[in-house]
Amino acid sequence: MKIDIIPPPDPRATPPLRGLSPSWLAQAPHRMMFFVGAGNVLLAMLWWALWLLAMRWGGWTMPETSVYAGWLHALLMQYLVLPSFIFGFLLTVFPRWMGLPDLSRWHYVPVGLGLMGGQLAILLGTAGWQAGISVGLLLALGGWTSALLSLGRLLADEKGRTWHARSCFAGLLLGWLGLVMFIAFTLGAPANWAFASIKLGSIGLLLPVYMTVAHRMFPFFAGNVVPGYRAWRPLWWLGAMWALLMAHLGLELVHAYAWLWLADLPLLLLSALAVYRWWPRGRMPGILAVLFIGTAWLPVTFALYLVQSFTYLGSGEFVLGRAPMHALFIGFFGSLLVAMVTRVTQGHSGRPMVMPKVAWFAFAALQAVAVMRIVADIAPDAMAWQAAAAVGWLLALAPWVGRLGWIYLSPRADGRPG
C-alpha cells in the first residue's frame, strides 16, 4: 500500500489570504491607491461641505486654519484625492505600456501611505492641530516623490519611447512643482505662489494626465467592443493640446483673463474634434459610453472659459466666476473618475465588464452636481448652491465608494492573484 507523506507547512511561508483583510491592499497598485483615493474623496469633501454649511447657515463654528479654506479645498482635491487614483492607474500601466516587469509593493505602498497620511494630517490641521497642515504637506510630498522616482526609473529603463508615458510624467512633474510651491507658501512665500500652485494642479497636472490617458485608452477600449470602430489617436493632437494648455496656464498666471480666448478657442475646437472622432457610431455597452459622455464635458469647459474671456475683454466683468473650473473638475474629472475607476475595478477584480447600479447612480448624480455647481456662480445665493453641490457630491459617491472599499479588501471574484 502506498502512503503519501505530506510535509509539514513551512513556517516561513506566507499563508494565502482569504476573506476581507487589509492585507489585500498590498497585492496590487490599484488596490492600495484606489482604496486611499476612495477614502480621501469622501473625507476631503465632507470637511468642505461642513465648512460651506457653517458659512452659509451657521449652527456650528469651524476652527480657524492658517491657510484659507478654499485654497486647502483646492489643494486636497488636486494633489491628494485625484492623484491617488492617477498613481494607482499609472503605477499599474506604465510597466505594461513599456513591456517591463510589474512594480513591487515597495514601489507603491509608500505612495499610498504618504497620500493617505498627508490628507489625514491636513484634515486634523483643519480641526485644530496646529502642525497638521505642515506635517500633511510633507507626507504628501514624500508620497509624490516616491511615485515619481518609481515611474521615472521605468522611463529610464525603457528601450523605446512611449510618448503617452512621457506625457503623463511631464504632467506629474508639474504637479510635484505645484505641491512644492504650496509648501513654500505655507513657509512664508507670497500668496501668488499658492495661486500658481492651484493653477498648476488643474491645468498643468490633472488636465494633461487625463487627456493623455483618454487619448491612449478610450479609442482602444472602443475598438475592442464596437465592430468596425476606427481608432483615432494622432500624436499631433496630443502635442497641440499640450502647447495650448501651457498657453492657457501662462495667461492665467499673469491674470490675462481677457486674452484666454486665444488659447481656449482652439482648445474648444480640438476637444470637440476628439469627442467627435472618438465617439463610437454603433451600439456600445454602458461602461464604454460613460467614458465618452464624461469626455464631452471638456469642450463644455472651454466653451464656458471662452464666454468668460470674451465678456471680460468687452466689459471687464468676471461673469462666470469659477463655473468653468467646476465644469472641468466635477463634469470632466469627476465623471471620468467614476467611469475609469469602475472599469479598472471590474476588470482587475475578476468581475463582468459592466456598470454596476451604484456606479450608474454615482455617474448620473455627478452630472446633476456639476450643473448645480456651475449655476452656483450665477445664482443669487451662491453659497447655498455651493453647499448643496458639496452635499450632492457626498450622496452621489458614498455608495460607490463603499462598494469599492469592499472589493479592494476582498480576493478577486475569479480566484486569480492580484
Secondary structure, DSSP 8 states (H G I E B T S, - for coil): ----------TTS-----SS-GGGGGGSHHHHHHHHHHHHHHHHHHHHHHHHHHHHH-SS-----SS-HHHHHHHHIIIIIHHHHHHHHHHHHHHHHHT-----HHHHHHHHHHHHHHHHHHHHHHTT-TTHHHHHHHHHHHHHHHHHHHHHHHHHH-SS--HHHHHHHHHHHHHHHHHHHHHHHHTT--HHHHHHHHHIIIIIIIHHHHHHHHHHHHHHHHHHHSTT------HHHHHHHHHHHHHHHHHHHTT-GGGTHHHHHHHHHHHHHHHHHHS-SS---HHHHHHHHHHTHHHHHHHHHHHHHHHHHHH---TTTTHHHHIIIIIIIIHHHHHHHHHHHHHHTT--SS--HHHHHHHHHHHHHHHHHHHHTTSSSHHHHHHHHHHHHHHHHHHHHHHHHHHHTS--TT----
